[in-house]
Amino acid sequence: MKGAIFYENDKIYTTITSYPIAEGHVIVVLKNKIEDLHLPSRKEYEHLMDVVEVVRNSILRTLNIKKVCLIYMDKIKHVY
C-alpha cells in the first residue's frame, strides 16, 4: 500500500484505501500507535484534524462531490 500514500509528514500519512466504501475513501493514519482517539495530546489531535481538513477539502475539489463523511473505525486498536 506504500505506493498509495498521497500525503505524509513525520506524524501522519494518508492513503487511498484498498476497499473503498464510497467515492474518495481515504485513510488518515497516525504513525505513533495510539489505541484510542481520546489518548493523543491536544496538540497531536489538533494536528490530526488539520490534516483531515486539508484532505477533505482536496477530495471535495478534486472529485467535485458535495459532502465528505468522517468515520472513526478502529478494529485493531490503532487509530486510523
Secondary structure as GFF3:
##gff-version 3
##sequence-region A 1 80
A	DSSP	three_ten_helix	2	4	.	.	.	ID=ss1
A	DSSP	beta_strand	5	8	.	.	.	ID=ss2
A	DSSP	beta_strand	12	16	.	.	.	ID=ss3
A	DSSP	beta_strand	26	30	.	.	.	ID=ss4
A	DSSP	alpha_helix	42	63	.	.	.	ID=ss5
###
